[in-house]
């Protein structure tokens, strides 16, 4: 989330985590939503930059990338949890 301040990053992360939580039909708390949103944005921005050279700038673009990244993290978490014995 380049170009955004810490407070705006936390707000966008919380919103993105909440939206991803609703899309993926999961139940997390506020802190986990913030973590999922921020880490999801970082991960997906890195993947997009490595593959196609795209990096999100601006609030709306970062929110979209953060939501998709958070959904991706929830999905990967479910895959890992499902494989445990």
N, C-alpha and C positions, 0 to 999 in steps of 0.2 A: 504494500500500500504506500507506494512512494508519493511524496508530495503532500501527504496528509499529516496533520498533527496527531499526537498520541490520543487526545480526547476524541477526535473525530474517528480515528482508527478503532477505538474501543466501541464507539457508538455504532459504526458500520459493521464491525464484527459481531456485536450483539444482535443487531437486526438481521444480518445474514445468517447467523446461527439459528435464530428463531424461525426464519423463513425455511431454512433447510430442515429444521426439526419438524415443521408442519408438512413439508413435501414428503419427507421420508417416514412420516408417522412414527416418530420416536419421542422419547421424553427425557429431556436434559434440563439442568438448571441454568440460571443466568450465567454463571461463571463458565460452564462448559460451552454454552452458546457463544460467548465471547471468544473462547479459545478456538472453537471449531471455525468461526468466521474469520478470525485473523490468520490462523495457520492455513485454513483452506485457501484464502486469498494468496498467501505467500507461495504455497505449493503449486497452485494452478498458474499463477503468474510465471513461476520458474519453468513449468512444463511448456506453457505457451511461448515463452521467450526462446526456449531451447528448440522447439519444433518449428514454429513459424515466424519467430522474431517479433511477436506481438507482446506488448506490455500495457496493461490497463492504466490509464491516467484519468483522473476525475472521480467524482463521488459515485455517479451512476455506474460507470464502467467497473469500478472497484467493487461496488455492491453486487453486480451481476457475477463477476468473477468469484467473489467471496461465497456467494450462495452456491454456485456450481462446485467450487472447491470443497465447501463444507458437506455438500451432498456426497461428493466423492469420498471424503474421509469417513462419513457415516457408513457408506457402503463397504469400504475396505475394512472398517471395524467389525461390521457384521460378518464379513467373510472370515476374518481371523477368529472371531468368537465361535463361529459355527464349526470350525475344524478342531476345536479342543475336545479332548476325550473326557 
